[in-house]
Amino acid sequence: MSVVVVGIAVLGLTAGQDATSAARAQDPQTATVLEDVIVLGRRGSTDLVPERELGADEIDALNAWDIGEVISRLGETFGDGQSPVVIINGRRILDPGNFTGFPPDAISRVEVLPPEAAALYGEDPSRRVLNVVLVPEFRNREGLASLRAPTAGGASGGTLEGRQSSIQGDDTHQYGLQVSRDTALWASDRPGYRDGVLPDGDVTLRPESRSVTANAAVTATLDDWAASFNATGTGSSEQFRTAAGEARQSGHSLSLNGGLGGEWGGWTVRSSLNGTLSEGRQEGLSEVRSRTMGLGVQGMASRPLFSLPAGPVQLNLNGRWSRTESRTQALADEVRRSSSSFDLRGGLGVPLSRSTRRGRSPTAEGGRWGDLSLTLGGQVGQSGGSDLRGGANGGLSWAPIRQLRMSGQWSVTVDSPSDGQRYDPVIQAPPRTVYDFQTGEAVEIAPLIGGNPDLRPQRQDRLTVSAAMGPFTAWRMQGSLTWARLEATDQIGAVPLLSPAAEAAFPERFLRDQAGRLVGIDLRPINMVSARTGTLWVNLGMSLPLGARVSDRALQVGLTQRWSLTDTLTIREGYPVLDRLAGDGGGAGRGQTSLRLDLRLAALGVNVDARRREGGRVRRTVGVDGPDDLRLATFNSVDVKVSYRFRPPAGEAEARQGGDGGLRLELEVANLFDARPRALLGDGRSAPGYGRDDRDPVGRTVRLSLSRRF
């Protein structure tokens, strides 16, 4: 079989020879090979019609520092709280971390693929897929310095960061170094904190912290194969003081990842080997030392099985194997644990009807029904020596016209606990304020966190139905409506902090002194019997040009509204079902709203992120509203970021690739109106622990950053 590729592939990274500014301005129609199928379309496209597409100008308007921040922003909007699957230039890669440290200038466009994409790539079907298309050629060297502090004073922080990136021919390189420090926020910095109920001596409301992170990522081609290497090292420390004493935590970690990919025996294959080493130590409140080592192997394989009139049937396989060994020493006791697991997922994409609008395979017939496709998938796995477990998924998507797409996805999965959920060292976290229903008072505790080696795998049954429309008009108006139902068995999570029902079900997780005063909570993860949620959310977006050149003047508007229709939880056998929306088991609000405005006026950029979270009720007695309940108020917050790009001298700008370079000044104000969580008791009395500085002593924070490309 002859293969024609326009460009050069580096683990799915298509490269070219143009400068960054020209490459971002031009997105030519080319012939590309995707998994051995000839595709006529833009460079980096997939065989799926994207639900949403962001061009270079829209990405610039986000004023993000790196591609990782762009992915995070889009994941918040489209991912429903889950991290998205990232593919690069239309191809699935093993380690997206090789590219997330690049500046946003390296992006040509980002495609938000429809909901069925994850199952097609052999991934968890509940996750969304983002296709990040990079420019063909890029070089960048940049530094950043930032200072931050709350307007109420009492604490401050700073960050220094430098990075160097390049995309040149067959090779990509990315190196980075970040140093950060935050000073402690003390109770004495907030006069009147907790109305003088704290014991003698000052305590920290936010810990002092320091961190250093260095990373290097390289990809290159070796004949017909592509190789990658990624190394990340981190060192951190944290110190805080509670009424019981002082605690100091420190740790460092190193992760190495190497990958190889190419064509073999008619398959497109990719494999990787990764290793991790982490060590941690806590002194003061408890003496704990820990060391964890992990080794993992991951492989992907895909190929077309046979062709139907609408196109080829595509098979994707994704397998992972890992082994973890941990050692924890507390006082004179030492505990050693080891565990291995494997997971194999497969996805099958079956085109039932295919339109000819996008010029797909020349052999594919155009369908009068538009684009209609079926996805099927399965999963088998084993963890910690438990019995073999499996799962299945299926989906149907239909796009009768380019501006309308509908899909339905069903899946049942059994997910093993992560290594962190099982083997993280058991330590005490920085203190937090908790309302105690039994005594009617607020107390400050340092909760116990870490892993739980006795966790069982959780099963999740998910059904999702969605419809997406647009873009329409010159404003590129788009919208989507999604309904999802999730039923979980043996769900993994922490004991609800604000729930009297949780203390009744897990009394061993709540520590009280002889007087009955709450002095500690164990927040290590547990298995709860079952949970059920039903969610409906709407995404609306548009891009308004404010001048002749969209790249100079444009306004992007995004609105996300989410409603919780059902939220029930059974935390232990023999205990009643908790309706969290009614107030049982922790005050879950029914609605959340997010509004984003991204404005670009030539060198000036303005970003506004406004969020509204409806209040809820926390019942003292299950199933009954009472005067001692906790009524959480609706919480509104607004974040604003303003940036200005100073243009470099003409000669310097001409010599530099990757954006316009020069100096960039940025002012960011988090929590612009200094909003704080509020609550009342069921009969209208003030709720202890919800004073101005109890839940959020930091409040409004200002950050000033200066960055420059060299």
C-alpha positions in Angstrom: 0.0 0.0 0.0 1.5 3.3 -1.0 1.3 6.1 1.5 1.4 9.8 0.7 2.0 12.2 3.5 2.1 16.0 3.1 4.4 17.2 5.8 6.5 15.3 8.3 5.0 13.3 11.2 6.6 13.3 14.6 4.5 11.0 16.8 1.5 12.5 15.0 3.1 16.0 14.8 2.9 17.3 11.3 5.7 19.8 10.5 6.4 22.1 7.6 8.7 24.9 6.6 6.9 28.2 7.0 7.4 30.9 9.7 5.0 31.0 12.5 3.1 34.1 11.6 2.6 33.0 8.0 1.7 29.4 9.1 -1.0 30.6 11.5 -2.5 32.8 8.8 -2.6 30.1 6.2 -4.3 26.7 6.7 -4.1 25.1 3.3 -6.2 22.3 1.9 -3.9 19.3 1.6 -3.9 15.5 1.2 -3.0 13.9 4.5 -2.9 10.2 5.7 -4.8 9.5 8.9 -4.3 5.9 10.0 -3.6 4.7 6.5 -6.7 6.4 5.1 -6.2 9.1 2.5 -8.0 12.3 3.7 -8.5 15.4 1.6 -8.7 18.3 4.0 -6.7 20.8 6.1 -3.4 19.8 7.6 -4.0 18.2 11.0 -7.7 17.4 10.5 -9.4 14.3 11.8 -12.1 12.2 10.1 -14.6 13.8 12.5 -16.5 17.0 12.0 -15.5 19.2 15.0 -18.2 20.5 17.3 -16.3 23.7 17.9 -13.2 25.2 16.3 -10.9 28.0 17.7 -8.6 29.8 15.3 -5.3 31.4 16.1 -6.9 34.8 16.8 -9.4 33.3 19.3 -6.6 31.4 21.0 -4.5 34.6 21.3 -7.5 36.3 22.9 -7.4 33.8 25.8 -4.1 35.4 26.9 -2.8 32.0 28.1 0.8 31.4 29.1 1.1 27.9 27.5 -0.8 25.3 25.6 -1.6 23.5 28.9 -3.6 26.6 30.1 -5.5 26.7 26.8 -6.4 23.0 27.2 -7.5 23.6 30.8 -9.7 26.6 29.8 -11.4 24.5 27.1 -11.7 21.5 29.4 -13.6 23.6 31.9 -16.1 24.6 29.2 -16.5 21.3 27.3 -15.1 18.6 29.6 -17.8 18.5 32.4 -15.1 18.6 35.1 -12.9 15.9 33.5 -9.6 16.4 31.8 -9.9 16.1 28.0 -8.0 13.6 25.8 -5.5 15.6 23.7 -4.4 14.6 20.2 -1.9 16.6 18.2 -2.4 17.4 14.5 -5.2 14.8 14.1 -3.2 11.9 15.6 -3.4 10.2 19.0 -0.1 10.5 20.9 1.1 8.8 24.0 2.4 11.8 25.9 0.7 15.2 25.2 3.0 16.7 27.8 5.7 16.9 25.1 3.7 19.8 23.7 1.6 21.4 26.5 4.6 23.6 27.6 4.7 25.3 24.2 3.4 28.9 24.0 0.0 29.4 22.5 1.6 31.1 19.5 2.6 27.6 18.4 -1.1 26.6 17.9 -2.7 27.0 14.5 -6.2 26.0 15.7 -7.9 23.8 18.3 -10.8 21.5 17.3 -13.3 20.3 20.0 -14.3 16.9 18.6 -17.8 15.5 19.1 -18.6 13.2 22.1 -18.1 10.0 20.3 -14.4 10.7 19.6 -13.0 9.4 22.9 -14.6 5.9 22.4 -13.3 5.9 18.8 -9.7 6.4 20.1 -10.1 3.7 22.7 -10.4 6.0 25.6 -12.9 6.6 28.4 -16.1 7.6 26.4 -17.1 10.2 29.1 -14.1 12.4 28.2 -14.0 15.0 25.4 -11.2 15.1 22.8 -9.3 18.2 21.8 -7.3 18.2 18.5 -4.5 20.7 18.9 -3.1 21.6 15.5 0.4 23.2 15.7 2.1 25.5 13.3 4.7 24.0 10.9 7.7 25.9 12.2 8.3 27.7 15.5 11.1 29.1 17.7 10.7 30.8 21.0 12.7 31.8 24.1 10.7 33.6 26.8 10.9 34.6 30.4 8.2 35.6 32.9 8.3 37.2 36.4 5.2 37.7 38.5 4.2 39.0 41.9 0.9 38.4 43.7 -0.7 39.4 47.0 -4.2 39.8 48.5 -5.4 43.4 48.7 -6.1 42.8 52.4 -2.4 42.2 52.9 -0.6 39.6 55.1 0.8 37.3 52.4 2.6 37.5 49.1 4.1 35.3 46.4 6.2 35.4 43.3 7.1 33.2 40.3 10.0 33.2 37.9 9.7 31.1 34.8 11.8 30.6 31.6 11.3 28.3 28.6 12.7 27.6 25.2 10.7 25.9 22.4 11.2 25.0 18.8 9.4 23.1 16.0 11.9 22.8 13.1 11.6 20.2 10.4 11.6 16.7 12.0 12.5 17.9 15.5 10.7 19.6 18.4 12.3 20.7 21.6 10.8 22.3 24.8 12.8 23.1 28.0 11.4 24.9 31.0 12.2 26.0 34.5 9.8 27.5 37.1 10.6 28.7 40.6 7.7 29.8 42.9 7.3 30.9 46.5 4.4 32.0 48.7 4.7 33.4 52.2 2.3 32.3 55.0 -0.9 34.0 55.9 -1.3 34.2 59.7 -4.4 34.6 61.8 -2.9 37.8 63.3 -3.0 39.3 59.8 -6.8 39.1 59.9 -8.1 41.1 63.0 -11.2 39.5 64.5 -10.7 36.2 62.8 -13.0 33.6 64.3 -14.1 36.1 66.9 -11.2 35.3 69.3 -12.1 31.6 69.7 -8.6 30.5 68.7 -6.3 29.3 71.5 -3.3 31.3 72.5 -0.6 31.6 69.9 -0.7 32.5 66.2 -1.7 29.9 63.5 -1.4 30.0 59.8 -4.5 30.4 57.6 -2.5 29.6 54.5 0.9 27.7 54.5 4.2 29.0 53.4 5.3 27.1 50.3 8.1 26.8 47.8 8.5 24.8 44.6 11.0 24.3 41.7 10.1 22.5 38.5 12.3 21.7 35.5 11.3 19.9 32.4 12.7 18.8 29.0 10.7 17.3 26.1 12.2 16.2 22.7 10.7 14.5 19.7 12.5 13.4 16.6 12.2 11.0 13.6 14.3 7.9 13.1 13.9 6.8 9.5 10.2 5.8 9.3 9.7 5.9 13.0 9.3 8.7 15.5 10.7 8.9 19.0 10.0 11.1 22.0 11.5 11.7 25.5 10.1 13.7 28.4 11.7 14.4 31.8 10.2 16.4 34.6 11.7 17.0 38.1 9.9 18.8 41.0 10.9 19.8 44.5 8.5 21.4 46.9 8.1 22.3 50.6 5.3 23.5 52.8 5.1 24.7 56.4 2.1 25.6 58.5 1.2 26.0 62.2 -1.9 24.8 63.9 -3.1 25.0 67.5 -1.6 21.5 68.0 1.8 22.4 66.7 3.9 23.1 63.6 4.2 20.9 60.5 6.8 20.8 57.8 6.4 18.9 54.6 8.9 18.4 51.8 9.1 16.2 48.7 10.7 15.7 45.4 9.8 13.7 42.3 11.2 12.6 39.0 9.3 11.3 36.0 10.8 9.9 32.7 8.9 9.0 29.6 10.2 7.6 26.3 8.1 6.7 23.3 8.4 5.2 19.8 5.8 5.2 17.0 5.5 4.3 13.3 3.9 1.9 10.8 4.3 -1.9 11.2 2.5 -4.7 9.4 -0.3 -2.5 8.3 -0.8 -1.1 11.8 -0.1 2.4 13.1 1.6 1.6 16.4 2.9 3.7 19.3 4.5 2.6 22.6 6.0 4.2 25.6 7.9 3.3 28.8 7.6 5.6 31.8 9.1 5.6 35.3 8.4 7.7 38.4 10.2 8.2 41.6 8.9 10.3 44.5 10.0 10.8 48.1 8.2 12.8 50.8 8.7 13.7 54.4 6.5 15.3 57.1 7.8 16.5 60.4 6.1 18.1 63.4 2.5 17.0 63.9 3.5 13.6 62.6 6.7 12.0 61.5 6.3 10.3 58.2 8.7 9.3 55.4 7.6 7.8 52.1 9.1 6.6 48.9 7.2 5.5 45.8 8.5 4.0 42.6 6.5 3.2 39.5 7.0 1.7 36.1 4.5 1.7 33.3 4.2 0.5 29.7 1.6 1.8 27.3 0.9 0.9 23.7 -1.6 2.0 21.0 -2.4 0.3 17.7 -4.9 1.2 15.0 -5.7 0.2 11.5 -8.7 0.0 9.0 -10.3 -3.4 9.0 -12.4 -3.2 5.9 -14.3 -0.7 3.8 -18.0 0.0 3.7 -19.7 2.3 1.1 -19.4 5.2 3.6 -15.7 4.6 4.4 -13.4 2.3 6.3 -14.2 0.6 9.6 -11.4 1.7 12.0 -10.1 -0.3 14.9 -8.2 1.4 17.8 -6.5 -0.5 20.7 -5.0 1.1 23.8 -3.3 -1.0 26.5 -1.5 0.0 29.8 0.5 -2.0 32.3 1.9 -0.6 35.5 3.6 -1.6 38.7 4.0 0.5 41.9 6.1 -0.1 45.0 5.8 2.1 48.0 7.5 2.3 51.4 6.1 4.4 54.3 7.8 4.8 57.6 5.9 6.4 60.6 7.8 6.4 63.8 9.3 2.9 64.3 6.7 1.2 61.9 7.6 0.6 58.3 5.0 -0.5 55.7 5.9 -1.8 52.2 3.3 -2.4 49.5 3.4 -3.3 45.8 0.7 -3.6 43.2 0.4 -4.1 39.5 -2.4 -3.5 37.1 -3.3 -3.7 33.4 -6.0 -2.2 31.3 -6.9 -2.8 27.7 -9.4 -0.7 25.8 -10.6 -1.0 22.2 -12.7 1.2 20.0 -14.4 0.5 16.7 -15.6 3.2 14.4 -18.2 2.2 11.8 -19.3 4.8 9.2 -22.9 4.2 8.2 -23.4 7.2 5.9 -20.9 9.8 4.8 -21.6 13.1 3.1 -19.1 14.4 0.5 -19.0 17.9 1.9 -15.5 17.5 3.4 -14.0 15.6 0.5 -13.2 12.4 2.5 -11.9 9.3 0.9 -12.2 9.3 -2.9 -13.7 5.8 -2.7 -16.4 6.7 -0.2 -19.9 7.3 -1.4 -21.8 10.3 -0.4 -24.8 9.6 1.8 -28.1 11.4 1.5 -28.5 11.1 5.3 -25.5 13.2 6.0 -22.8 11.9 8.4 -24.0 8.9 10.4 -21.6 6.8 12.4 -21.5 4.1 15.1 -18.9 3.6 17.7 -18.4 0.4 19.8 -15.9 -0.3 22.5 -14.8 -2.5 25.3 -12.5 -2.7 28.2 -10.8 -5.4 30.3 -8.5 -4.8 33.3 -7.1 -6.0 36.6 -5.7 -4.2 39.5 -4.1 -5.2 42.8 -4.6 -9.0 42.2 -8.4 -8.7 42.0 -10.5 -10.6 39.6 -10.6 -9.6 35.9 -13.0 -6.8 35.3 -14.5 -5.4 32.1 -16.7 -2.7 30.5 -18.4 -1.8 27.3 -19.6 1.3 25.4 -21.5 2.3 22.3 -22.5 5.5 20.6 -24.4 6.8 17.6 -23.8 10.2 16.0 -25.7 11.9 13.2 -25.0 15.2 11.4 -27.7 15.7 8.8 -26.2 19.1 7.9 -22.9 20.8 8.6 -24.5 23.0 11.3 -26.3 20.3 13.3 -24.9 17.3 15.1 -26.7 14.9 17.4 -25.2 12.0 19.4 -25.9 9.5 22.1 -23.3 7.7 24.2 -23.7 4.8 26.6 -20.9 3.2 28.6 -20.3 0.9 31.6 -16.8 1.0 33.0 -15.0 -0.5 36.0 -12.1 1.8 37.0 -9.4 0.8 39.4 -8.2 3.2 42.1 -5.2 5.3 41.0 -1.8 4.7 42.6 -2.1 8.0 44.4 -5.5 7.0 45.9 -4.0 3.8 47.2 -0.4 4.6 48.1 0.0 8.3 48.8 1.6 8.7 52.3 -0.8 9.5 55.1 -0.1 13.0 56.4 -2.0 15.9 57.9 -3.0 18.6 55.5 -3.0 22.4 56.2 -5.8 23.5 58.6 -9.3 24.3 57.5 -12.5 25.5 59.2 -15.3 23.0 59.6 -18.8 23.5 61.0 -19.6 20.9 63.6 -23.4 20.1 63.7 -23.2 18.2 67.0 -21.8 21.1 69.1 -23.1 24.0 66.8 -19.6 25.5 66.6 -16.9 26.0 64.0 -13.6 24.3 64.6 -10.2 24.4 62.9 -8.7 21.1 62.1 -5.8 19.7 60.1 -7.4 16.8 58.3 -5.7 13.5 57.6 -5.1 12.8 53.9 -3.3 10.1 51.9 -4.0 6.8 50.2 -6.2 3.9 51.2 -4.8 0.5 50.0 -8.1 -1.2 50.7 -10.0 0.6 48.0 -12.1 -1.4 45.5 -12.6 -0.6 41.8 -15.7 1.5 41.1 -18.3 0.8 38.4 -19.8 3.7 36.5 -22.8 3.4 34.1 -23.2 6.6 32.0 -25.7 7.7 29.4 -25.2 11.0 27.5 -27.4 12.6 24.8 -26.2 15.9 23.2 -26.9 18.2 20.3 -24.6 20.9 18.8 -25.5 23.6 16.4 -23.5 26.2 14.5 -21.6 28.1 13.5 -24.2 30.6 12.2 -23.8 34.1 10.7 -20.6 36.2 10.6 -20.6 36.2 14.4 -19.9 32.4 14.4 -22.8 31.7 16.9 -22.7 28.2 18.3 -24.5 26.3 20.9 -24.8 22.8 22.5 -27.2 21.0 24.8 -26.2 18.0 26.8 -28.0 15.7 29.2 -26.0 13.1 31.2 -27.0 10.4 33.7 -24.4 8.7 35.8 -24.9 5.7 38.2 -21.9 4.6 40.2 -21.3 1.6 42.4 -18.5 1.5 45.0 -17.8 5.1 44.1 -14.5 6.3 45.3 -14.5 9.6 47.3 -13.8 11.3 50.6 -16.2 11.5 53.5 -18.5 14.6 53.0 -17.1 17.2 55.4 -20.4 19.0 56.1 -22.6 15.9 56.6 -23.8 14.6 60.0 -25.0 11.5 58.2 -21.4 10.8 57.2 -20.3 10.8 60.8 -23.1 8.5 61.7 -22.0 6.1 58.9 -18.3 6.4 59.5 -17.7 7.3 63.1 -14.1 6.1 63.0 -13.4 8.9 60.5 -14.2 11.6 63.0 -12.0 12.2 66.0 -13.4 14.0 69.1 -11.8 14.8 72.5 -13.3 13.8 75.9 -15.5 17.0 75.8 -17.0 15.9 72.5 -15.2 18.6 70.5 -14.2 17.7 67.0 -10.4 17.7 66.7 -9.8 15.7 63.4 -11.3 14.2 60.3 -9.9 11.4 58.2 -10.3 12.4 54.5 -8.6 9.5 52.9 -10.7 8.1 50.1 -13.3 5.4 50.8 -15.8 3.3 48.7 -19.3 4.5 49.0 -22.2 2.1 48.1 -23.7 4.0 45.2 -24.3 7.4 43.7 -26.6 8.8 41.0 -26.5 12.1 39.2 -28.4 13.7 36.4 -27.1 16.8 34.7 -28.2 19.2 32.0 -25.9 21.9 30.6 -25.9 24.4 27.8 -22.9 26.0 26.1 -23.4 29.1 24.0 -20.6 31.0 22.2 -20.0 33.7 19.6 -17.2 35.8 18.2 -17.9 39.4 17.3 -15.5 41.2 15.0 -15.1 44.9 16.0 -13.1 46.0 13.0 -12.0 45.2 9.5 -9.3 42.9 10.8 -10.5 40.2 13.2 -7.0 39.6 14.5 -6.8 43.2 15.7 -10.3 43.8 17.2 -12.6 41.0 18.3 -14.8 40.0 21.2 -15.5 36.4 22.2 -18.4 35.5 24.4 -19.0 32.1 26.1 -21.8 31.2 28.4 -22.1 27.9 30.2 -25.2 27.0 32.3 -25.3 23.7 34.2 -28.3 22.3 36.2 -28.1 19.4 38.6 -31.4 17.4 38.1 -30.5 14.5 40.4 -27.8 14.0 43.0 -28.2 11.1 45.4 -25.7 9.2 47.5 -25.7 6.0 49.6 -22.6 6.1 51.7 -22.9 2.8 53.6 -25.1 -0.3 53.6 -28.1 0.0 55.8 -28.2 3.8 55.7 -30.8 5.9 53.9 -30.3 7.3 50.4 -29.1 10.9 50.7 -30.7 13.5 48.4 -27.9 16.1 48.2 -30.0 18.6 46.4 -32.5 18.6 49.2 -29.7 19.0 51.8 -28.8 15.5 52.8 -25.1 14.7 52.7 -23.6 18.2 51.9 -25.2 21.3 50.3 -25.1 20.8 46.6 -26.5 23.7 44.6 -28.8 23.1 41.6 -27.2 25.5 39.2 -23.9 26.9 38.1 -23.3 29.6 35.6 -20.1 30.7 33.9 -19.7 33.7 31.6 -16.4 34.4 29.8 -15.5 37.5 27.8 -12.3 37.7 25.8 -11.6 41.0 24.2 -8.7 41.9 21.9 -8.1 45.5 20.8 -4.9 45.5 18.9 -2.1 45.3 21.6 -4.7 45.4 24.5 -6.3 42.3 25.8 -9.1 41.9 28.4 -10.4 38.7 29.9 -13.4 38.5 32.2 -14.5 35.3 33.9 -17.7 35.5 35.9 -19.1 32.6 37.9 -22.3 32.0 39.9 -22.9 29.0 42.1 -26.3 28.6 43.6 -26.6 28.0 47.3 -27.7 24.8 49.0 -28.9 23.4 52.3 -27.1 21.0 54.6 -29.6 19.2 56.9 -28.8 18.2 60.4 -31.3 15.4 60.2 -31.7 13.3 57.1 -35.0 14.0 55.2 -36.1 16.9 57.5 -35.5 20.7 57.3 -34.8 22.1 60.7 -33.6 25.3 62.5 -30.1 23.9 63.0 -29.5 23.3 59.3 -26.9 25.1 57.4 -28.1 27.3 54.5 -25.3 28.1 52.1 -25.7 31.4 50.2 -25.3 31.8 46.5 -21.7 32.7 45.6 -20.7 35.0 42.8 -17.1 35.8 41.8 -15.5 37.7 38.9 -11.9 37.5 37.7 -10.4 40.1 35.4 -7.1 40.1 33.4 -5.8 43.0 31.4 -2.7 42.6 29.2 -0.7 44.9 26.9 1.9 43.9 24.4 4.6 46.4 23.6 5.9 46.0 20.1 9.6 45.3 19.7 11.9 47.3 17.5 11.4 46.6 13.8 14.8 44.9 13.3 14.3 42.7 16.4 10.7 41.7 15.4 11.9 40.7 11.9 14.6 38.4 13.4 12.2 36.7 15.8 9.8 33.8 15.0 6.7 32.9 16.9 4.3 35.8 17.5 5.2 39.5 17.6 7.6 39.1 20.6 8.4 42.1 22.7 7.4 42.9 26.2 4.1 41.9 27.7 2.6 43.5 30.8 -0.3 41.7 32.6 -2.5 42.7 35.5 -4.8 40.1 36.9 -7.4 40.5 39.7 -8.9 37.4 41.1 -12.2 37.8 43.0 -12.6 41.3 41.8 -15.4 42.2 44.3 -13.8 40.4 47.2 -16.7 38.0 47.6 -16.6 35.5 50.5 -18.7 32.3 51.2 -21.7 33.1 53.4 -24.2 31.0 55.3 -27.0 31.2 57.8 -28.6 28.6 60.1 -32.1 27.2 59.3 -33.8 29.7 61.5 -31.9 32.7 60.2 -29.2 32.9 62.8 -25.6 33.6 61.8 -23.7 30.4 61.1 -20.5 29.9 63.0 -17.4 29.5 60.8 -18.8 31.7 58.1 -17.4 35.1 59.1 -15.6 37.3 56.5 -12.3 35.5 56.7 -13.3 32.0 57.9 -13.7 30.2 54.6 -11.5 32.4 52.4 -9.1 34.6 54.4 -7.2 35.5 51.2 -10.1 37.2 49.3 -9.3 39.5 46.4 -5.8 38.9 45.0 -3.8 41.0 42.5 -1.1 39.5 40.3 1.3 41.6 38.2 3.3 39.8 35.5 6.0 40.9 33.1 7.1 38.6 30.3 9.4 39.0 27.3 10.4 37.0 24.3 14.2 36.9 23.6 
